[in-house]
Amino acid sequence: MGFISTPTLNLIKRSIFRDILPMKTLEELLDKNSAWLILRDWFTQAKNHYEILASYSEDAAAALVGMQLPTRSPLGAIVYETGGVLIDHGWLRILGSGNEKLPRGLFDWNFGKTFKQSGEQPSYLLVADDAIGGYFAINAGSLGDKIGQVYYHHPKKKTWEPLNLGYSEFLGWALSGDLNDFYQDLRWDNWQNDIKELQGHQVLELESKIAVPVERHYQGVFAPENMGYSVA
């Protein structure tokens, strides 16, 4: 799984500077050498349980154009070809363009969180999260020194930690890495049963294990000053 993609940080910058650089059309972003051709092989070799959620053409096109991501990049391919990917029976959720099971796409989930308007460079880009309220993001400068690398916001430690993985490597780790080892301090007996009814727009509170909206959880962790209003 050694696929080398276009540098992720450059993709993020180009996707957000839409009022400075000309917007590329869908046709310009679709590439005959799509990374999806390689990613499909990765899925066939996966050691962890996964479910590729269907994408819907209009949503996928809008997300790809909105982020200005070419499909030759793994991030662009995931956004365009999938509504998201559920790993380990839904414990880990990788964002695509949205699906009933994961009603959050990469573009709409980041809009208002990591960037608020065209021309604004995000300080990081949220690309995945998990059932216990951990968040995965590509660092664009604010999370640490490792630019373009994936960081994890640990729900117990409440800090961003570098995984020393680029996005492509992160996908490979999610599909075939030792998730039990990574989550040894965050999983509990019978966690599989507790997440069976968990929806893609929910996470479990760390202590109570009660399901809450992921939007509310995110705001509570990263923007508690905005919690004076109800977040559904």
C-alpha positions as a LaTeX table, in Angstrom:
\begin{tabular}{lrrr}
\hline
Residue & $x$ (\AA) & $y$ (\AA) & $z$ (\AA) \\
\hline
Met1 & 0.00 & 0.00 & 0.00 \\
Gly2 & 2.75 & 2.41 & $-0.94$ \\
Phe3 & 0.75 & 4.63 & $-3.27$ \\
Ile4 & 2.16 & 8.17 & $-3.42$ \\
Ser5 & $-0.53$ & 10.82 & $-3.89$ \\
Thr6 & $-0.39$ & 14.48 & $-4.81$ \\
Pro7 & 0.81 & 16.33 & $-1.68$ \\
Thr8 & $-2.20$ & 16.61 & 0.55 \\
Leu9 & $-1.45$ & 20.07 & 1.88 \\
Asn10 & $-1.32$ & 21.52 & $-1.63$ \\
Leu11 & $-4.70$ & 19.96 & $-2.37$ \\
Ile12 & $-6.19$ & 21.53 & 0.74 \\
Lys13 & $-4.80$ & 24.95 & $-0.09$ \\
Arg14 & $-5.98$ & 24.77 & $-3.68$ \\
Ser15 & $-9.43$ & 23.55 & $-2.67$ \\
Ile16 & $-10.07$ & 26.43 & $-0.30$ \\
Phe17 & $-8.60$ & 29.31 & $-2.31$ \\
Arg18 & $-11.54$ & 29.25 & $-4.67$ \\
Asp19 & $-11.86$ & 33.01 & $-5.08$ \\
Ile20 & $-8.13$ & 33.35 & $-5.87$ \\
Leu21 & $-7.61$ & 30.43 & $-8.22$ \\
Pro22 & $-10.09$ & 29.58 & $-10.98$ \\
Met23 & $-12.55$ & 26.86 & $-10.03$ \\
Lys24 & $-11.97$ & 23.61 & $-11.89$ \\
Thr25 & $-14.99$ & 21.90 & $-13.37$ \\
Leu26 & $-16.03$ & 18.36 & $-12.52$ \\
Glu27 & $-14.66$ & 17.17 & $-15.84$ \\
Glu28 & $-11.28$ & 18.69 & $-15.04$ \\
Leu29 & $-11.18$ & 17.01 & $-11.64$ \\
Leu30 & $-12.10$ & 13.56 & $-12.91$ \\
Asp31 & $-8.95$ & 11.71 & $-13.92$ \\
Lys32 & $-8.69$ & 8.56 & $-16.01$ \\
Asn33 & $-5.89$ & 7.54 & $-13.65$ \\
Ser34 & $-8.15$ & 7.76 & $-10.62$ \\
Ala35 & $-6.69$ & 6.62 & $-7.33$ \\
Trp36 & $-9.83$ & 4.53 & $-6.94$ \\
Leu37 & $-8.27$ & 1.91 & $-9.21$ \\
Ile38 & $-5.58$ & 1.38 & $-6.58$ \\
Leu39 & $-7.85$ & 1.81 & $-3.58$ \\
Arg40 & $-10.09$ & $-1.01$ & $-4.80$ \\
Asp41 & $-7.13$ & $-3.35$ & $-4.52$ \\
Trp42 & $-6.48$ & $-2.11$ & $-1.00$ \\
Phe43 & $-10.04$ & $-3.00$ & $-0.03$ \\
Thr44 & $-9.67$ & $-6.54$ & $-1.38$ \\
Gln45 & $-6.56$ & $-6.96$ & 0.80 \\
Ala46 & $-8.12$ & $-5.44$ & 3.93 \\
Lys47 & $-7.74$ & $-7.29$ & 7.22 \\
Asn48 & $-10.37$ & $-5.26$ & 9.06 \\
His49 & $-14.10$ & $-5.36$ & 8.46 \\
Tyr50 & $-15.26$ & $-2.54$ & 6.22 \\
Glu51 & $-18.34$ & $-1.29$ & 4.38 \\
Ile52 & $-18.10$ & 1.04 & 1.39 \\
Leu53 & $-21.15$ & 3.29 & 1.41 \\
Ala54 & $-22.72$ & 4.18 & $-1.90$ \\
Ser55 & $-22.18$ & 7.68 & $-3.23$ \\
Tyr56 & $-24.86$ & 9.66 & $-5.04$ \\
Ser57 & $-23.75$ & 11.32 & $-8.24$ \\
Glu58 & $-25.02$ & 14.82 & $-7.50$ \\
Asp59 & $-23.66$ & 14.86 & $-3.94$ \\
Ala60 & $-20.35$ & 13.36 & $-5.03$ \\
Ala61 & $-19.92$ & 15.87 & $-7.84$ \\
Ala62 & $-20.80$ & 18.81 & $-5.59$ \\
Ala63 & $-18.37$ & 17.66 & $-2.89$ \\
Leu64 & $-15.54$ & 17.10 & $-5.35$ \\
Val65 & $-16.01$ & 20.49 & $-7.00$ \\
Gly66 & $-16.52$ & 22.20 & $-3.65$ \\
Met67 & $-13.24$ & 20.85 & $-2.32$ \\
Gln68 & $-11.50$ & 21.08 & $-5.72$ \\
Leu69 & $-9.98$ & 17.65 & $-5.23$ \\
Pro70 & $-8.86$ & 15.61 & $-8.26$ \\
Thr71 & $-9.76$ & 11.94 & $-8.28$ \\
Arg72 & $-6.13$ & 11.07 & $-8.90$ \\
Ser73 & $-5.65$ & 11.75 & $-5.18$ \\
Pro74 & $-6.88$ & 9.16 & $-2.66$ \\
Leu75 & $-8.83$ & 11.85 & $-0.80$ \\
Gly76 & $-10.59$ & 12.95 & $-3.97$ \\
Ala77 & $-11.29$ & 9.35 & $-4.96$ \\
Ile78 & $-12.84$ & 8.54 & $-1.59$ \\
Val79 & $-15.02$ & 11.66 & $-1.79$ \\
Tyr80 & $-16.20$ & 10.96 & $-5.33$ \\
Glu81 & $-16.54$ & 7.19 & $-5.30$ \\
Thr82 & $-17.98$ & 6.65 & $-1.82$ \\
Gly83 & $-20.53$ & 8.08 & 0.54 \\
Gly84 & $-17.98$ & 7.17 & 3.20 \\
Val85 & $-16.36$ & 4.03 & 4.53 \\
Leu86 & $-17.29$ & 2.30 & 7.79 \\
Ile87 & $-14.43$ & 0.39 & 9.39 \\
Asp88 & $-14.62$ & $-2.29$ & 12.09 \\
His89 & $-18.43$ & $-2.53$ & 12.06 \\
Gly90 & $-18.87$ & 1.23 & 12.16 \\
Trp91 & $-16.41$ & 2.08 & 14.91 \\
Leu92 & $-14.31$ & 4.18 & 12.54 \\
Arg93 & $-16.04$ & 6.40 & 9.97 \\
Ile94 & $-14.07$ & 7.76 & 7.00 \\
Leu95 & $-15.81$ & 10.68 & 5.34 \\
Gly96 & $-16.79$ & 10.59 & 1.67 \\
Ser97 & $-19.61$ & 12.53 & 0.05 \\
Gly98 & $-22.35$ & 11.38 & 2.44 \\
Asn99 & $-24.85$ & 8.54 & 2.68 \\
Glu100 & $-27.89$ & 7.68 & 4.80 \\
Lys101 & $-25.61$ & 5.65 & 7.08 \\
Leu102 & $-23.11$ & 8.51 & 7.30 \\
Pro103 & $-25.06$ & 11.71 & 6.63 \\
Arg104 & $-21.98$ & 13.94 & 6.60 \\
Gly105 & $-19.72$ & 14.55 & 3.65 \\
Leu106 & $-16.17$ & 15.86 & 3.73 \\
Phe107 & $-17.15$ & 19.30 & 2.41 \\
Asp108 & $-20.24$ & 19.99 & 4.50 \\
Trp109 & $-18.71$ & 18.58 & 7.70 \\
Asn110 & $-15.68$ & 20.86 & 7.42 \\
Phe111 & $-17.58$ & 23.95 & 6.29 \\
Gly112 & $-18.06$ & 26.22 & 9.29 \\
Lys113 & $-15.54$ & 24.24 & 11.36 \\
Thr114 & $-12.16$ & 24.22 & 9.65 \\
Phe115 & $-13.01$ & 26.96 & 7.15 \\
Lys116 & $-15.89$ & 29.40 & 7.06 \\
Gln117 & $-15.66$ & 31.07 & 3.67 \\
Ser118 & $-13.98$ & 30.85 & 0.31 \\
Gly119 & $-10.44$ & 32.14 & 0.38 \\
Glu120 & $-9.79$ & 30.99 & 3.92 \\
Gln121 & $-7.16$ & 28.32 & 4.39 \\
Pro122 & $-8.19$ & 25.70 & 6.96 \\
Ser123 & $-5.86$ & 25.04 & 9.83 \\
Tyr124 & $-6.75$ & 21.35 & 9.53 \\
Leu125 & $-9.19$ & 19.19 & 7.57 \\
Leu126 & $-11.43$ & 16.65 & 9.31 \\
Val127 & $-11.36$ & 13.37 & 7.38 \\
Ala128 & $-12.69$ & 10.74 & 9.81 \\
Asp129 & $-13.96$ & 10.13 & 13.33 \\
Asp130 & $-14.82$ & 7.23 & 15.57 \\
Ala131 & $-17.67$ & 6.00 & 17.72 \\
Ile132 & $-16.14$ & 7.22 & 20.99 \\
Gly133 & $-15.65$ & 10.84 & 19.91 \\
Gly134 & $-12.13$ & 10.81 & 18.50 \\
Tyr135 & $-11.42$ & 12.94 & 15.42 \\
Phe136 & $-8.90$ & 12.43 & 12.63 \\
Ala137 & $-7.65$ & 15.43 & 10.68 \\
Ile138 & $-5.01$ & 16.35 & 8.13 \\
Asn139 & $-2.77$ & 18.99 & 9.64 \\
Ala140 & $-2.46$ & 22.20 & 7.63 \\
Gly141 & $-0.46$ & 24.05 & 10.24 \\
Ser142 & $-2.29$ & 24.38 & 13.55 \\
Leu143 & $-2.02$ & 20.87 & 15.00 \\
Gly144 & 1.75 & 20.51 & 15.11 \\
Asp145 & 4.92 & 20.44 & 13.06 \\
Lys146 & 3.96 & 17.54 & 10.81 \\
Ile147 & 2.27 & 19.37 & 7.94 \\
Gly148 & 0.15 & 17.17 & 5.68 \\
Gln149 & 0.08 & 14.35 & 8.24 \\
Val150 & $-2.98$ & 12.87 & 9.93 \\
Tyr151 & $-3.47$ & 13.74 & 13.60 \\
Tyr152 & $-5.86$ & 12.13 & 16.09 \\
His153 & $-7.74$ & 14.07 & 18.76 \\
His154 & $-7.80$ & 11.63 & 21.66 \\
Pro155 & $-11.07$ & 11.91 & 23.61 \\
Lys156 & $-9.42$ & 11.06 & 26.95 \\
Lys157 & $-6.24$ & 13.06 & 26.59 \\
Lys158 & $-8.07$ & 15.88 & 24.79 \\
Thr159 & $-5.04$ & 16.60 & 22.66 \\
Trp160 & $-4.09$ & 16.23 & 18.99 \\
Glu161 & $-1.51$ & 13.49 & 18.49 \\
Pro162 & 0.43 & 12.86 & 15.24 \\
Leu163 & $-0.02$ & 9.42 & 13.72 \\
Asn164 & 3.00 & 9.85 & 11.43 \\
Leu165 & 0.78 & 8.86 & 8.52 \\
Gly166 & $-0.22$ & 10.69 & 5.38 \\
Tyr167 & $-3.81$ & 10.29 & 4.18 \\
Ser168 & $-2.96$ & 7.33 & 1.92 \\
Glu169 & $-1.14$ & 5.60 & 4.75 \\
Phe170 & $-4.02$ & 6.39 & 7.08 \\
Leu171 & $-6.41$ & 4.56 & 4.75 \\
Gly172 & $-4.08$ & 1.58 & 4.68 \\
Trp173 & $-3.87$ & 1.59 & 8.48 \\
Ala174 & $-7.65$ & 1.80 & 8.85 \\
Leu175 & $-8.14$ & $-1.15$ & 6.53 \\
Ser176 & $-5.40$ & $-3.43$ & 7.83 \\
Gly177 & $-3.86$ & $-1.96$ & 10.99 \\
Asp178 & $-4.24$ & $-3.24$ & 14.54 \\
Leu179 & $-7.20$ & $-1.16$ & 15.68 \\
Asn180 & $-7.58$ & $-3.08$ & 18.93 \\
Asp181 & $-4.08$ & $-2.04$ & 19.92 \\
Phe182 & $-4.67$ & 1.59 & 18.92 \\
Tyr183 & $-7.93$ & 1.74 & 20.88 \\
Gln184 & $-6.87$ & $-0.36$ & 23.86 \\
Asp185 & $-7.58$ & 2.48 & 26.31 \\
Leu186 & $-10.85$ & 3.48 & 24.65 \\
Arg187 & $-12.66$ & 0.17 & 24.09 \\
Trp188 & $-14.51$ & $-1.90$ & 26.66 \\
Asp189 & $-16.07$ & $-5.34$ & 26.92 \\
Asn190 & $-18.96$ & $-5.77$ & 24.48 \\
Trp191 & $-18.30$ & $-2.47$ & 22.72 \\
Gln192 & $-19.49$ & $-4.13$ & 19.52 \\
Asn193 & $-23.00$ & $-4.49$ & 20.94 \\
Asp194 & $-23.04$ & $-0.90$ & 22.16 \\
Ile195 & $-22.37$ & 0.54 & 18.71 \\
Lys196 & $-24.82$ & $-1.65$ & 16.77 \\
Glu197 & $-27.55$ & 0.98 & 16.93 \\
Leu198 & $-25.21$ & 3.96 & 16.73 \\
Gln199 & $-25.96$ & 6.20 & 13.75 \\
Gly200 & $-23.38$ & 7.90 & 11.55 \\
His201 & $-24.40$ & 11.30 & 12.91 \\
Gln202 & $-23.83$ & 10.18 & 16.51 \\
Val203 & $-20.97$ & 9.35 & 18.88 \\
Leu204 & $-20.94$ & 7.80 & 22.33 \\
Glu205 & $-20.12$ & 9.97 & 25.31 \\
Leu206 & $-16.83$ & 8.76 & 26.76 \\
Glu207 & $-18.01$ & 8.09 & 30.31 \\
Ser208 & $-21.75$ & 7.40 & 30.02 \\
Lys209 & $-21.63$ & 5.66 & 26.61 \\
Ile210 & $-24.84$ & 7.52 & 25.76 \\
Ala211 & $-25.30$ & 8.37 & 22.08 \\
Val212 & $-25.23$ & 12.09 & 21.31 \\
Pro213 & $-25.21$ & 14.03 & 18.01 \\
Val214 & $-21.68$ & 14.29 & 16.66 \\
Glu215 & $-22.26$ & 17.97 & 15.86 \\
Arg216 & $-23.04$ & 18.69 & 19.51 \\
His217 & $-20.06$ & 16.64 & 20.63 \\
Tyr218 & $-17.69$ & 18.42 & 18.25 \\
Gln219 & $-18.89$ & 21.84 & 19.35 \\
Gly220 & $-18.56$ & 20.84 & 22.98 \\
Val221 & $-14.96$ & 19.74 & 22.46 \\
Phe222 & $-13.69$ & 22.45 & 20.13 \\
Ala223 & $-16.08$ & 25.39 & 20.48 \\
Pro224 & $-17.72$ & 25.25 & 23.92 \\
Glu225 & $-18.37$ & 29.00 & 23.73 \\
Asn226 & $-20.95$ & 28.23 & 21.02 \\
Met227 & $-22.89$ & 25.78 & 23.17 \\
Gly228 & $-25.36$ & 28.39 & 24.39 \\
Tyr229 & $-27.70$ & 27.26 & 21.66 \\
Ser230 & $-29.12$ & 23.84 & 20.92 \\
Val231 & $-27.23$ & 21.71 & 18.41 \\
Ala232 & $-29.33$ & 18.88 & 17.01 \\
\hline
\end{tabular}
